[in-house]
Amino acid sequence: MIEMRRHKDIVAFRRDLELPTAFHAQNLEVAEISEELWQSLIPTKLSDSNAVQMPLEQTDSEVFAAAEEWLHENNPDVQSGSVPFGIRSLTLNVTQICNLHCTYCAAGGDGTYGDAVKRISIEKTLPQIKFFMEKLSPGQSFHISFIGGEPLLYPEAIQMIGEHAAQIAASRKIPLSFKVTTNGTLFTDRVLAILKTLKAHVVVSIDGPAEINDRVRPQKNKQPITEKIIQGIRMLAQDKLFLGSLGLHGVFNKNNMEIEKAYEFYLGLGVDWFEFTYAVDEHDFELNQEYMKKMKSIAEKAWATGGERELRKISNFDHFFKILDSQRRVENHCGSGKSLVVVDARNRIYGCPWAVGKSQEQMGQDTQLDMSKFEALKESLIEKNDCGSCWARYLCGGGCMFIHQGRTGNKHKKDPEFCERTRFLVSLSIMYYKRSREASQNYEV
């Protein structure tokens, strides 16, 4: 799909007859390289993370010297992505029940995480919010993400928690943001008023048009629901200027790999962005290849329609554009246990949404933290997951511990399909990034 060549921390990509695009793994630099340098690099594959280098007989050549010169340059703009401990993001399971029964649900199969709790305790949650926010200094930001189950089964909790957090933020001069992830079946004028008051970022989970979504995300009574979801999305889209943003999230697996249909469907709903997620519990080589092929297809369609602007509506690519623009390395795939914690509907604390309900993963209760659990997550995931030779390490950050564990039985033993899939999305992003940044420095030899 993409031809690749490499020399140590320099990797280059080519599609068709395009000029090759190279990426400096340490410096996060993207550049066009000469045909001569491209031919001198060693062919490699997306599935291979091992570092390779030009043969010894080339060490006296000008091409080798040019590659080595770039390789050893120090980019003064690149920043460390080390995440110091300090909880700045809180994910709240305001319910652990759901009115849908999605075929691929990773939250216990029914949104409950194996423990059906209708409503989080407001009396216990407000002190937790205060506990974490009061540890921040003025100017440090704080983010609260509301999930479920289905969080809009309990909109009062979102409103009360949001108002409480806003009061603390105002008194301590802390920038505050909110996100609500919902199945989109429960939008009402009252719910919309709450979301607008919080200026929340709203994510609606929908996997495609009705013939797909009603099949993979059915109601428990088996009745179709997608048309109602579409009505709610359109209602939100009319008022999205009063929201933080409005996005759509689809999950794709062996029961639904209709990514192109979903993309065309999403385009007609007037939202800000879309995300196409490969199911976290899906481990299938051929399906992984199909996912990559279809992501390449929608990237081509987006670019042909509107260049960078349209491509970056697909958050899978926008994520890597932001990293390249910021010149900040990613040293941890997520903030699990470092900057992020999850609070379930019983006010138990975890490092990851998918860890909820697993007693061995619990990291605290109410405002009591088990610091030994946090200490275990202190080290960079790039180091713990042995990613030092992977050229994409500072754009990936070591990968998802939950996905790794589901495939290999060990959080720090990598899922090879996840790695290949991530490197593919990174390589596509780099090539489109080069197209968008024609002022990038060229390295000609």
Residue pairs with C-beta under 8 A, 6 or more apart in sequence:
1 292
1 293
1 296
1 424
2 13
2 14
2 15
2 46
2 424
2 427
2 428
2 431
3 13
3 14
3 15
3 43
4 11
4 12
4 13
4 14
4 43
4 44
4 45
4 46
4 427
5 11
5 12
5 14
5 20
5 38
5 41
5 42
5 43
5 44
6 12
6 41
6 42
6 44
6 51
6 52
6 391
7 40
7 41
7 42
7 52
7 53
7 54
7 67
7 71
8 51
8 52
8 53
8 71
9 24
9 25
9 26
9 51
9 71
9 391
10 22
10 23
10 24
10 25
10 41
10 67
10 70
10 71
11 22
11 23
11 25
11 44
11 391
12 20
12 21
12 22
12 23
12 33
12 37
12 38
12 41
13 20
13 21
13 22
13 23
13 427
13 430
13 431
14 20
14 21
14 38
15 431
18 431
19 32
19 33
19 35
20 32
20 33
20 35
20 37
20 38
21 30
21 31
21 32
21 33
21 430
21 431
21 434
22 30
22 31
22 32
22 33
22 37
22 443
23 29
23 30
23 31
23 391
23 430
24 30
24 31
24 70
24 71
24 73
24 75
25 391
25 392
25 393
25 394
26 75
26 78
26 394
27 73
27 74
27 75
27 78
28 75
28 78
28 323
28 324
28 327
28 329
28 394
28 395
29 75
29 440
29 441
30 324
30 430
30 433
30 434
30 437
30 440
31 70
31 434
31 440
31 441
31 442
31 443
32 434
32 440
32 442
32 443
33 442
33 443
33 444
33 445
34 443
34 444
34 445
36 63
36 445
37 63
37 66
37 67
37 443
37 445
40 54
40 58
40 61
40 63
40 64
40 67
41 54
41 67
42 52
42 53
42 54
44 52
46 420
46 423
46 424
46 427
47 416
47 419
47 420
49 387
49 389
49 390
49 391
49 392
49 419
49 423
50 389
51 389
51 391
54 63
54 64
54 67
58 64
62 445
63 445
66 443
66 445
67 445
70 443
75 327
77 327
78 327
78 328
78 329
79 326
79 327
79 328
79 329
80 328
80 329
80 331
81 328
81 329
81 330
81 331
81 332
81 394
81 397
82 331
82 380
83 331
83 332
83 335
83 338
83 339
84 338
85 338
85 339
85 374
85 378
86 135
86 136
86 140
86 338
86 339
87 132
87 135
87 339
87 340
87 341
88 136
88 140
88 141
88 142
88 143
88 335
88 339
88 340
89 142
89 143
89 144
89 145
89 335
89 339
89 340
89 341
90 128
90 129
90 132
90 142
90 143
90 144
90 145
90 340
90 341
90 342
90 343
91 144
91 145
91 147
91 340
91 341
91 342
91 343
91 353
92 120
92 125
92 144
92 145
92 146
92 147
92 161
92 342
92 343
93 113
93 117
93 120
93 147
93 148
93 149
93 342
93 343
93 344
93 345
93 353
93 356
94 119
94 120
94 146
94 147
94 148
94 149
94 151
94 154
94 157
94 158
94 161
94 345
95 117
95 118
95 119
95 120
95 148
95 149
95 150
95 151
95 153
95 154
95 157
95 345
96 107
96 111
96 112
96 113
96 115
96 116
96 117
96 118
96 148
96 149
96 344
96 345
96 356
97 111
97 112
97 116
97 117
97 118
97 148
97 149
97 150
97 153
98 105
98 107
98 110
98 111
98 112
98 148
98 149
98 150
98 153
98 183
99 150
99 153
99 183
99 185
99 186
99 219
99 220
100 111
100 150
100 183
100 185
100 217
100 218
100 219
100 220
100 225
101 109
101 110
101 218
101 219
101 220
102 111
102 216
102 217
102 218
102 251
103 215
103 216
103 217
103 218
103 255
104 216
104 251
104 253
104 255
104 279
104 281
104 282
105 111
106 279
106 280
106 281
106 354
107 113
107 148
107 149
107 354
107 356
108 114
108 115
108 357
110 116
111 148
111 149
111 150
112 149
113 344
113 356
113 357
114 357
115 344
115 345
115 346
115 357
117 344
117 345
117 346
118 153
118 154
119 154
119 157
119 345
120 154
120 157
120 343
120 345
120 346
120 347
121 346
121 347
122 157
122 160
122 161
124 347
124 366
125 157
125 161
125 343
125 347
126 160
126 161
126 164
127 366
127 367
128 343
128 347
128 366
128 367
129 144
129 161
129 164
129 165
129 168
130 164
130 168
131 367
132 142
132 341
133 142
133 165
133 168
133 169
133 172
133 174
134 168
134 172
136 142
136 172
136 174
138 172
138 173
138 174
139 173
139 174
139 175
140 174
140 175
141 174
141 175
141 176
141 177
142 165
142 169
142 174
142 175
142 176
142 177
143 176
143 177
143 178
143 179
144 161
144 162
144 165
144 176
144 177
144 178
144 179
145 178
145 179
145 180
145 181
146 157
146 158
146 161
146 178
146 179
146 180
146 181
146 200
147 181
147 353
148 181
148 182
149 345
150 182
150 183
150 185
150 186
151 157
151 158
151 180
151 181
151 182
152 158
152 180
152 182
152 185
152 186
152 187
152 191
153 186
155 186
155 190
155 191
155 194
158 180
158 194
158 198
159 194
159 197
159 198
162 178
162 194
162 197
162 198
162 200
165 176
165 178
166 176
166 198
168 174
169 175
169 176
177 201
177 244
178 198
178 199
178 200
178 201
178 244
179 200
179 201
179 202
179 203
179 244
180 195
180 200
180 201
180 202
180 203
181 203
181 205
181 249
182 202
182 203
182 204
182 205
183 204
183 205
183 206
183 217
183 229
184 204
184 205
184 206
184 229
184 232
184 233
185 219
185 225
185 228
185 229
185 232
186 232
187 231
187 232
187 235
187 236
192 235
192 236
192 239
195 202
195 236
195 243
196 239
196 242
196 243
199 242
199 243
199 244
200 243
200 244
201 243
201 244
201 245
201 246
201 247
202 236
202 243
202 244
202 245
202 246
202 247
203 247
203 248
203 249
203 275
204 229
204 232
204 233
204 236
204 246
204 247
204 248
204 249
204 271
205 217
205 248
205 249
205 250
205 251
206 213
206 217
206 226
206 229
206 233
206 248
206 249
206 250
207 213
207 216
207 217
207 250
207 251
207 252
207 256
207 262
208 250
208 256
208 258
208 261
208 262
208 265
209 226
209 261
209 262
209 265
210 224
210 226
210 227
210 230
212 256
212 258
212 261
212 262
213 226
213 229
214 224
214 225
214 226
215 255
215 256
216 255
216 256
217 225
218 225
219 225
230 269
233 246
233 248
233 269
233 270
233 271
234 269
234 270
236 243
236 246
237 246
237 269
237 270
237 271
240 246
240 270
240 271
240 272
245 272
245 273
246 271
246 272
247 271
247 272
247 273
247 274
247 275
247 315
248 266
248 269
248 271
248 273
248 274
248 275
249 274
249 275
249 277
250 259
250 262
250 266
250 274
250 275
250 276
250 277
251 277
251 278
251 279
252 258
252 259
252 262
252 276
252 277
252 278
252 279
252 291
253 278
253 279
253 281
253 282
253 287
254 282
254 284
254 287
257 287
257 290
257 291
257 294
259 276
259 291
259 294
259 295
259 297
259 298
260 294
260 297
260 298
260 301
262 274
262 276
263 274
263 276
263 298
263 301
263 302
263 314
266 274
272 313
273 312
273 313
273 314
273 315
273 318
274 313
274 314
274 315
275 314
275 315
275 316
276 295
276 298
276 314
276 316
278 288
278 291
278 421
280 354
280 400
280 402
280 403
280 406
281 406
283 406
283 407
283 415
283 417
284 417
285 417
288 417
288 420
288 421
291 421
292 420
292 421
292 424
292 425
295 316
295 424
295 425
295 428
296 424
296 428
298 314
299 311
299 314
299 317
299 428
299 432
302 310
302 311
302 313
302 314
303 310
303 311
303 432
303 435
307 435
307 436
308 321
308 432
308 435
308 436
311 317
311 318
311 432
312 318
312 321
316 425
317 425
317 428
317 429
317 432
320 395
320 425
320 426
320 429
320 430
320 433
321 429
321 433
321 436
323 330
323 395
324 395
324 429
324 430
324 433
329 394
330 394
330 395
330 396
330 397
331 380
331 381
331 382
331 394
331 397
331 398
332 338
332 380
332 381
332 382
332 397
332 398
333 381
333 396
333 397
333 398
333 399
333 400
333 401
334 340
334 352
334 397
334 400
336 351
336 352
336 377
336 401
337 351
337 363
337 373
337 374
337 376
337 377
338 374
338 377
338 378
340 351
341 349
341 350
341 351
341 363
341 364
342 349
342 350
342 351
342 352
342 353
342 355
342 356
343 349
343 350
344 350
344 356
344 357
347 365
347 366
348 356
348 362
348 364
348 365
349 362
349 363
349 364
349 365
349 369
350 356
350 358
350 361
350 362
350 363
351 361
351 363
351 373
351 374
351 377
352 361
352 401
352 402
354 402
355 361
355 402
362 370
362 373
363 369
363 370
363 373
363 374
364 370
364 373
380 398
381 387
381 397
381 398
381 399
381 401
381 412
382 388
382 393
382 394
382 397
382 398
384 398
384 412
385 398
385 399
385 404
385 412
385 413
385 414
386 412
386 414
387 393
387 396
387 398
387 399
387 414
390 396
390 419
390 423
391 423
392 422
392 423
392 426
392 427
395 426
395 429
396 419
396 422
396 423
396 426
399 414
399 415
399 418
399 419
399 422
400 418
401 411
401 412
402 411
403 415
403 418
404 410
404 411
404 412
404 413
404 414
404 415
404 418
405 411
406 415
407 415
407 417
407 418
408 414
408 415
434 440
